[in-house]
Amino acid sequence: MHALGPRPETLAEWAAAGLEQPELVAMRRFRLDRLRAELARHDCDGALLYDPLNIRYATDTTNMSVWTMHNAVRYVFVATAGPVVLFEYSDGEFLSAHSEVIDEIRPATSLLPFYVGDRIGEIAGRWADEIVELIDESSRSGSRRLAIDMLSLDAIRALEARGVELVSGQQLLENARLVKGTDEIKAMKCAADSCQRDIDEMRAIFEPGVTEVELWAKLQQANFLRFGEWIETRLLASGERTNPWYQEASRKAVAAGEIMAFDTDLIGAYGMCIDISRSWLCGGGRPNANQADVYARALESIEANIPLFVAGASYRDITERCTYPSPADFNGYTVLAHGVGLCDEYPSIYMREKWDLTGFDGVVEVGNVFAVEAFVGRRDGGEGVKLEQQIIVTESGPEVIDDYPMDLV
């Protein structure tokens, strides 16, 4: 799939939009360099990665990504100063031949009960011996210090029994993924253009009587045809189901005069996430008083908060200066904004009421990508409105990469 690339029709759409395709060799090298810099900063000899999105970041390879998110059957060892060794599932070594940052591909050893049954101790030992050998071959200090993201208890015990010092690697990977390079931005802009065309296809069937799941199916189909990979959620609701947020697409038919709101949560071209939300009034006409009010409040939040995302701003400063309706009267969203890359990523920016419980600070940098969120629905009932735009932080300020109309009607 990755070697063949997008369909000619999709390439023509990007060309018509004046978009450049990413240089994939440069993108892969940029990502691997950032990962190795983080490993060096934390004095690690390497990283062992099982999360399919971390594997994608390190190698630009996939193998049944959704399935491998809950079945740990492929992994990669990235040496800080040494080889990248991908352990591929089920004789699938040929799937990753397109990625020049991989030095070697070996068959993976699965530790799932599905495959090993009660022989887990024996097989985990053999698995650990292979990992330790790789660490020792590339270690500069002989310390056997290894960053891990997702690892089973049996695997952890087997490595620790062999003197491996394990370091929590998920934050390390999030730090590496935080700043996007030039070619990642090009890839994301291509994915954003395709996502908006996908939304156009959904809008074309948006009329009274269409069901929520029919709308969602159209978005999913269009994403696949434009080199997309999957959609993380089914967040599309209409009428009273819009408030509070997080109802998923159902058999319900959308009636004339109802709001329908959706959140793409879409893993699109080149594996880039496009996370945008819109709300539409079905059947034309004018919104009622509540619809107009919650829409205006959501739009005000988005328009007021996007300018806060400038290089050098702290997360705490954005929290203190942000605009959103009073939580005493309105249901809101989980976060004010969050990072975006291969999925929804670090960091989360919280509202003031949540800061003491879960907030953390940091500094916005050039190359960060954020989805700025707003949901507004009255606590005493009525419909809600979901809006969200995706921005890239540039030297001259935030650049909105989705220009799909924000209009309710």
Secondary structure as UniProt FT lines:
FT   TURN            2..4
FT   HELIX           8..16
FT   TURN            17..18
FT   HELIX           24..41
FT   TURN            42..43
FT   STRAND          46..49
FT   HELIX           52..59
FT   HELIX           65..68
FT   STRAND          75..79
FT   TURN            80..81
FT   STRAND          84..88
FT   TURN            90..91
FT   HELIX           93..96
FT   TURN            97..98
FT   TURN            100..101
FT   STRAND          104..107
FT   HELIX           113..116
FT   HELIX           117..119
FT   HELIX           120..138
FT   STRAND          145..148
FT   HELIX           153..161
FT   TURN            162..163
FT   STRAND          165..168
FT   HELIX           170..178
FT   HELIX           182..204
FT   TURN            208..209
FT   HELIX           212..225
FT   TURN            226..227
FT   STRAND          230..231
FT   STRAND          236..238
FT   HELIX           239..242
FT   TURN            256..257
FT   STRAND          259..263
FT   STRAND          266..267
FT   HELIX           269..271
FT   STRAND          273..274
FT   STRAND          277..281
FT   TURN            282..283
FT   HELIX           289..305
FT   HELIX           306..308
FT   TURN            311..312
FT   HELIX           315..321
FT   TURN            327..329
FT   STRAND          330..331
FT   STRAND          337..340
FT   STRAND          344..349
FT   HELIX           352..358
FT   TURN            366..367
FT   STRAND          369..378
FT   TURN            379..380
FT   STRAND          384..394
FT   TURN            395..396
FT   STRAND          397..400
//
